[in-house]
Amino acid sequence: MIQKTIQVGNSIAVIIPKKVLDEKSIKVGDAVNFSVDPVFTADREIHALTQRLIKQYRSALEELASR
């Protein structure tokens, strides 16, 4: 399930849908275990190509960035 984060004061929260709360019997104050995997929304092929180019030209890119 993908959920967006929201701002709550100085923190960020994730809304757990009522259906999930009911299915898992989660109540306010319960401790929950979760994992965080940011969603990459761009095309995976473009992402893979970008990563290969960065790896191939890393030293040149770092030199340009330092200027």
One Martini backbone bead per residue (centre of mass of N, CA, C, O) as a GRO file, in nm:
protein
   67
    1MET     BB    1   0.097   0.036   0.022
    2ILE     BB    2   0.034   0.375  -0.063
    3GLN     BB    3   0.143   0.665   0.120
    4LYS     BB    4   0.126   0.981   0.220
    5THR     BB    5   0.265   1.244   0.358
    6ILE     BB    6   0.228   1.450   0.656
    7GLN     BB    7   0.193   1.738   0.837
    8VAL     BB    8   0.280   1.741   1.204
    9GLY     BB    9   0.405   1.993   1.278
   10ASN     BB   10   0.744   1.875   1.310
   11SER     BB   11   0.619   1.634   1.164
   12ILE     BB   12   0.566   1.315   1.008
   13ALA     BB   13   0.287   1.145   0.857
   14VAL     BB   14   0.084   0.845   0.835
   15ILE     BB   15  -0.196   0.716   0.702
   16ILE     BB   16  -0.421   0.477   0.833
   17PRO     BB   17  -0.654   0.300   0.727
   18LYS     BB   18  -0.937   0.175   0.865
   19LYS     BB   19  -0.927  -0.106   0.740
   20VAL     BB   20  -0.645  -0.172   0.859
   21LEU     BB   21  -0.705  -0.124   1.153
   22ASP     BB   22  -0.921  -0.344   1.168
   23GLU     BB   23  -0.760  -0.590   1.059
   24LYS     BB   24  -0.513  -0.530   1.288
   25SER     BB   25  -0.609  -0.403   1.557
   26ILE     BB   26  -0.554  -0.091   1.567
   27LYS     BB   27  -0.464   0.143   1.814
   28VAL     BB   28  -0.426   0.400   1.993
   29GLY     BB   29  -0.083   0.356   2.104
   30ASP     BB   30   0.020   0.150   1.935
   31ALA     BB   31   0.260  -0.060   1.831
   32VAL     BB   32   0.444  -0.044   1.520
   33ASN     BB   33   0.550  -0.208   1.224
   34PHE     BB   34   0.771  -0.067   0.969
   35SER     BB   35   0.847   0.025   0.635
   36VAL     BB   36   1.079   0.211   0.416
   37ASP     BB   37   0.986   0.284   0.065
   38PRO     BB   38   1.046   0.477  -0.162
   39VAL     BB   39   0.883   0.609  -0.434
   40PHE     BB   40   0.945   0.556  -0.774
   41THR     BB   41   0.782   0.736  -1.040
   42ALA     BB   42   0.966   0.696  -1.252
   43ASP     BB   43   1.098   0.553  -1.501
   44ARG     BB   44   1.300   0.278  -1.471
   45GLU     BB   45   1.474   0.310  -1.725
   46ILE     BB   46   1.571   0.597  -1.667
   47HIS     BB   47   1.695   0.536  -1.396
   48ALA     BB   48   1.902   0.327  -1.493
   49LEU     BB   49   2.048   0.513  -1.692
   50THR     BB   50   2.131   0.729  -1.489
   51GLN     BB   51   2.302   0.544  -1.308
   52ARG     BB   52   2.507   0.463  -1.528
   53LEU     BB   53   2.606   0.751  -1.594
   54ILE     BB   54   2.704   0.824  -1.315
   55LYS     BB   55   2.908   0.596  -1.289
   56GLN     BB   56   3.075   0.664  -1.549
   57TYR     BB   57   3.079   1.008  -1.475
   58ARG     BB   58   3.148   1.090  -1.178
   59SER     BB   59   3.411   1.260  -1.190
   60ALA     BB   60   3.303   1.479  -1.381
   61LEU     BB   61   3.056   1.560  -1.207
   62GLU     BB   62   3.219   1.643  -0.954
   63GLU     BB   63   3.383   1.862  -1.091
   64LEU     BB   64   3.143   2.037  -1.180
   65ALA     BB   65   3.020   2.072  -0.887
   66SER     BB   66   3.287   2.227  -0.768
   67ARG     BB   67   3.251   2.509  -0.943
   0.00000   0.00000   0.00000
